[in-house]
Amino acid sequence: MRNILKATTLESKFPLLAVEGGCIISKDADITVVYRVELPELFTVTSAEYEAIHAAWCKALKVLPEYSVVHKQDWVRHDVV
């Protein structure tokens, strides 16, 4: 019995084209840029400091071009002592 399925490689199915200048470029010409933001611990800032952080987020989001997607992911560590 002959194998009629065509062979393919993982690289041909993988959507990424290259990583250049710290950016990820997809085969569809989408560009991904990753930033790491360190926020203060929960309940450690005053209301004025919280408002300043919120204003900075709003200002950063407003300067993004149309059709930008923002994904914010919080990491929580529960260290067992």
URVENCOR-V22937 format. One record per helix or strand. SS is the DSSP state (A for helix, B for strand). FROM is the first residue (numbers start at 1). LEN is the number of residues. Records with the same first field share a line. If there is no record, write none. Layout:
SS = FROM-LEN / FROM-LEN
This chain:
A = 10-4 / 47-16
B = 16-5 / 23-4 / 31-3
